[in-house]
Amino acid sequence: MKAEAATYAAMAFALTVLVACSGVPSAAPASGADPVMGVIKDPAATGGEQLGYLNAATTPDASQIIPPAPKEGEARNDVDWSIFRATRSFEGSERWKLAINDDSYKPEDLLKDFSCSVDAQLTVAKAPTLAKILARVGTDASNAAAGAKNLYKRTRPFLHNPGNICIERSDGLVKSFDYPSGHASASWVEGLVIAELAPDRATQVLQRARGYGESRIVCGLHNWSAVESGRTNGASVFAALHSSQAFRTDMAKAREELDTARKSGAKPDAAACAKEAELTKPLAVK
Amino acid sequence: MKTSAIVFGLLALAAPAFAQQPAQDGQGVAAQARRLPGYLTAATTPDAYATIPPAPQAGEPRNDADWKIFRDTRALEGSERWKLAQNDNALTSADLLKDFSCSVGATLTRENAPTLATLISRVTVDAGSAANRAKDIYKRTRPFLNNPGNICIDRNGGIANSYDYPSGHSSLGWAVGLVLAQIAPDRTTGVLARARAYGESRIVCGVHNWSAVEAGRTNASGVYAALQGNAEFKADLEKARAEVEAAARSGPRPDAAACSKEVELSKPLQLK
């Protein structure tokens, strides 16, 4: 909930910067620091880890890449709202609880959330570089989404349909936009990062990453279309990241951390992992 | 039977050096024995059945949207966008090099980018392999079999014998787009707009549902991530990068008028 509000504050900030930069996706930091357009500051030098790896020139612009946001009266909008209403029946279920869990995107929580899928207990202590990557690529995903969010200004499904959501309704949620989902964008690029580091677990990792994005639908915060487009945006960011030397250097370190954790570390709880695998099966919606 | 057709169809995509005509889904059985392999193994190929959403079923809102979009987009018949969809039906490496030349900013051919051509063929195989199990489990049929209206290619050419979800064309177009974005990072947005349009051409053509094209992108991004863990792919990628840089430096520029027309036609597909 706090994380959610912080993100949307950051996104609103990114949007402001975006406008200031005449529509070019910016490398705005997710904190309140003054952005420098087109420059990636070294986070070690600034003491923060909210900066992304990409700059204005290398950040893909989702507004040109993803499909348009559905509008009222269109078939895709009917799908979105129908799915919102249908998924209100999940309230209180195990899947609902997973959606509440997935509201957090702090690196320590993400490492825990992906632990089952890579079959290793991941923590910030064991995988500090991976933790840093997850934070930074999340910022890149938000920055890439900002242009489209601001172009379409699509509002969230719970503002148009009756039903509860899985977290507290905040001002930040009401005032921030739906399309594409920043959470789905970030979790998909994070899943792709981890799949690259553990290609033999790619299926499980990406199942979890899809489940993480779908948690936004179950929670009622995002439309189905916004989560789909989040994956497209996340993949775009992932491709762009491979041209960042800092990203590649961090990935090499993260691979060592992950390999060590997988070889010698403790395994995640088998029963909990089986339950998670069951809950992250493709979301069937009538 | 249908599964075999799909498998052979995907394998056929891998043999551009032997394909004399643009291949189509469901064609190219004879090419099977001469195919190039993908880079990934069974162990490192992501299984789209786990990574993509389920295929819509009749009666579900997603199915209603798919079929409505099919019917609405029949109005594009004969338009410039329809012609682009016909063009995008071709999927040999030579065709893809041509189709992405504008967005990359270099005239790419099999002669000036031989490693990239091979890489594209092999990535195409991997994108198809990742999709196969989901196609076979969902067995979703194509929209033109369930709705009235023309499609942009010959409906008797084998297309009806293979499955809709996820789209193999959208998968391979998005995978190739991600690869080219990695090779030409200053062109990422344009390259990926073209890659999305390449998948959307299947919707315009009428041979794939909207949902299948969306799921194709999800499938392909998983394949692309898995490829980053493959040493052979990475070595080829660096060679391909040098080829593209040389072509951009010294080769002829793609035709500016044709490229601006393509950019216009590749804008996100507007639907009602």
Interface residues (C-beta under 8 A of the other chain):
Chain A: A57 T58 P60 D61 Q64 I65 I66 P67 P68 G73 E74 A75 R76 D78 V79 S82 I83 W188 G191 L192 V193 A195 E196 L197 A198 P199 D200 A202 T203 Q204 L206 Q207 A209 R210 E214 W224 E228 R231 T232 G234 A235 S236 F238 A239 A240 H242 S243 K281 P282 L283 A284 V285 K286
Chain B: L40 A43 T44 T45 P46 D47 Y49 A50 T51 I52 P53 P54 G59 E60 P61 R62 D64 A65 K68 I69 W174 G177 L178 V179 A181 Q182 P185 D186 T188 T189 G190 L192 A193 R196 E200 W210 E214 R217 T218 A220 S221 G222 Y224 A225 A226 Q228 G229 N230 K267 P268 L269 Q270 L271 K272
